[in-house]
Amino acid sequence: MSRSARPLTSARVRHKIKELTTPSADGNYVVNRNPRNLERLRIGYKPTGYHLEKPGRSYWHTLEINTSGRYVSADVKHFENGTILSASTSEWAIKQQLYKTNDTPAFVNLGRVLAQRCLQAGITEMTCNVTAVPGSKLEKLLKAVQENGVSFQEPARLPLTHPWDAFRHEKPWEVTEQQISTQPAAKK
């Protein structure tokens, strides 16, 4: 029996995976372990949804907040994979630090915890379709998330450029000499 005609076994699959994932001798081997790398580079697919939908679906990550009579929960959802991370006042570690699980300090602290988890996961931008009444608990939660380093505006997707286009958009991962010369010099 030839090598290519042998039946597929788990040992052959493991061997092939090991062969593909071990670095080569020349050192030019790169493994992308971040499945959302293209989104961070602004070239990944961003769904547009239907134009009559409200709210629209043009996002990579979105924030959803659910309040019940007793608890508050906040979820960050990816357009394709569903819930990526969440925080809730029903979690034991958060609940132990709160006097009540649905008052204003609970909303503010939930916003802080959610922002910390987002930054640890590498999510710095997301959309938020929640409209809050000025001065409400929900507005304070959203403000706490923003104050702790998460933006509620995702960058626009880079438009597709063709070789015949006269204007080419600047890529976010390229650094030009002009950008380097305009940065202030570091003090010694």
Buried (B, 14 or more C-beta within 10 A) or exposed (E): EEEEEEEEEEEEEEEEEEEEEEEEEEEEEEEEEEEBEBBBEBBBEBEEEEEEEEEBEBBBBBBBBEBEEEBBBBBBBBBEEEEBBBBBBEBEEBBEEBEEBBEEEBBBBBBBBBBBBBEEEEBBBBBBEBEBEEEEBBBBBBBBBBEBEBBBEBEEBBEEEEEEEEEEEEEEEEEEEEEEEEEEEEEE
